[in-house]
């Protein structure tokens, strides 16, 4: 009887270990493809990709690229929500902001809400296996942090208080988009 219990425990442990190896390999391979197709500095982007995906506990359970893309989209939703919260806090504190800066921050809030809607739709499209719509939703969501920054950096000569956060947000959305793109839109390019 004890032998049977040991065997079952060993089977569960080896199954978990194999699942982690599959997930880790999938993350590394997908981030490698993503960094090659990205215009970012390859080693930095590769390391950022692995770190940002791996910090989500769901990433250790993924079995395929679609599940990994979902993890990437969920990371993007979380990050977009966090950046939106930072902007809301800045507006609430009302520290050293011009009327123009306040107006642009409010526009950023609208953009982040639209971005979250696009990302949520992306999750639905992944479930429906409509990868062209996933690609379009993620591509449009990826533009959100850039549009927010352009409002500040245009002719307004205002400094965005969330430039760093928008740069990270852009990269996080880009990771999810590149996973989908490399797997379903143009799988032979990389």
C-alpha positions in Angstrom: 0.0 0.0 0.0 2.8 2.4 0.9 4.5 1.7 -2.4 1.3 2.6 -4.3 1.1 5.9 -2.4 4.8 6.7 -3.2 4.1 5.9 -6.8 1.1 8.2 -7.0 3.1 11.0 -5.3 6.0 10.5 -7.7 3.7 10.5 -10.6 2.1 13.8 -9.6 5.5 15.4 -9.0 6.9 14.3 -12.3 3.8 15.5 -14.1 4.1 18.9 -12.5 7.8 19.0 -13.3 7.1 18.1 -17.0 4.4 20.8 -17.2 6.8 23.4 -15.9 9.4 22.4 -18.4 6.9 22.6 -21.2 5.8 26.1 -20.0 9.3 27.3 -19.5 10.4 26.1 -23.0 7.3 27.7 -24.6 8.0 31.0 -22.8 11.7 31.1 -23.8 11.0 30.1 -27.4 8.1 32.6 -27.8 10.0 35.4 -26.2 13.0 34.6 -28.5 10.8 34.9 -31.6 9.1 38.0 -30.2 12.5 39.7 -29.5 13.7 38.9 -33.1 10.6 40.4 -34.7 10.6 43.4 -32.4 12.5 46.6 -33.1 13.6 46.7 -29.5 17.1 45.9 -28.2 17.0 42.1 -28.5 18.6 40.9 -25.3 16.8 43.5 -23.1 13.5 42.8 -24.7 14.0 39.0 -24.5 14.8 39.2 -20.8 11.9 41.6 -20.2 9.5 39.3 -22.1 10.5 36.3 -20.0 10.3 38.2 -16.7 7.0 39.8 -17.4 5.4 36.6 -18.5 6.9 34.4 -15.8 5.8 36.7 -13.0 2.2 35.6 -13.8 1.6 32.3 -12.0 -0.7 31.2 -14.8 2.3 31.1 -17.2 3.5 27.9 -15.5 0.4 26.1 -16.5 0.4 27.0 -20.2 0.5 24.1 -22.7 0.4 26.0 -26.0 0.9 29.4 -27.6 -2.7 30.4 -27.3 -2.7 29.9 -23.6 0.5 31.9 -23.4 -1.0 34.7 -25.5 -3.9 34.8 -23.0 -1.4 35.2 -20.2 0.2 38.0 -22.1 -3.1 39.7 -22.7 -4.0 39.4 -19.0 -0.7 41.0 -18.1 -1.4 43.8 -20.5 -4.9 44.3 -18.9 -3.4 44.4 -15.4 -0.7 46.9 -16.5 -3.1 49.1 -18.4 -5.3 49.2 -15.3 -2.3 50.1 -13.1 -1.2 52.9 -15.4 -4.8 54.2 -15.5 -4.8 54.2 -11.7 -1.5 56.2 -11.6 -3.1 58.8 -13.9 -6.2 59.0 -11.7 -4.1 59.5 -8.6 -2.1 62.3 -10.4 -5.4 64.0 -11.3 -6.8 63.6 -7.8 -3.7 65.1 -6.2 -3.7 68.1 -8.5 0.0 68.8 -8.1 1.6 71.4 -10.4 -0.5 70.7 -13.4 -1.5 73.2 -16.0 -5.0 73.1 -17.5 -3.6 71.7 -20.7 -1.7 68.9 -18.8 -4.9 68.0 -16.9 -6.8 67.9 -20.2 -4.3 65.5 -21.7 -4.3 63.3 -18.7 -8.0 63.0 -18.9 -7.7 62.1 -22.6 -5.2 59.4 -21.5 -7.8 58.0 -19.1 -10.2 57.6 -22.0 -7.5 55.9 -24.1 -6.7 53.5 -21.3 -10.4 52.6 -21.0 -10.6 51.9 -24.7 -7.4 49.9 -24.5 -8.8 47.8 -21.7 -11.9 47.1 -23.8 -9.7 46.1 -26.8 -7.7 43.8 -24.6 -10.8 42.2 -23.1 -12.1 41.6 -26.6 -8.8 40.0 -27.5 -9.3 37.4 -24.8 -12.7 36.6 -26.3 -11.3 36.4 -29.8 -8.6 34.0 -28.6 -11.3 31.7 -27.1 -13.1 31.9 -30.5 -9.8 31.2 -32.3 -10.3 34.3 -34.5 -6.6 35.2 -34.6 -7.0 38.1 -37.1 -9.3 39.9 -34.7 -6.9 39.1 -31.9 -4.2 40.7 -33.9 -6.2 43.8 -34.8 -7.4 44.3 -31.2 -3.9 44.0 -29.8 -2.4 46.2 -32.5 -5.0 48.9 -31.6 -4.4 48.5 -27.8 -0.7 48.8 -28.4 -1.2 52.3 -29.8 -2.9 53.5 -26.6 0.3 54.4 -24.6 1.8 56.0 -27.7 -1.2 58.2 -28.3 -1.2 59.3 -24.7 2.4 60.3 -25.0 1.9 62.1 -28.3 -0.7 64.4 -26.7 2.1 65.6 -24.4 5.0 65.6 -26.8 3.2 67.2 -29.8 3.2 71.0 -30.1 2.0 71.3 -26.5 5.5 71.2 -25.0 4.1 69.4 -21.9 6.0 66.7 -20.1 4.1 63.4 -19.5 4.2 62.2 -15.9 3.7 58.6 -17.1 6.3 58.2 -19.9 8.1 55.3 -18.3 4.9 53.6 -17.4 3.6 54.0 -21.0 6.9 52.6 -22.4 6.5 49.5 -20.3 2.8 49.2 -21.2 3.7 49.4 -24.9 6.2 46.6 -24.5 3.8 44.4 -22.5 1.0 44.7 -25.1 3.6 44.2 -27.8 4.6 40.9 -26.3 1.1 39.5 -26.4 0.6 40.8 -30.0 3.9 39.3 -31.2 3.0 35.9 -29.7 -0.2 35.9 -31.7 1.4 37.3 -34.8 4.3 34.8 -34.8 2.0 31.9 -34.2 -1.0 32.7 -36.4 -0.6 35.7 -38.7 2.9 35.2 -40.0 4.3 32.0 -38.5 7.1 31.5 -41.1 8.8 34.9 -41.0 10.9 34.5 -37.8 
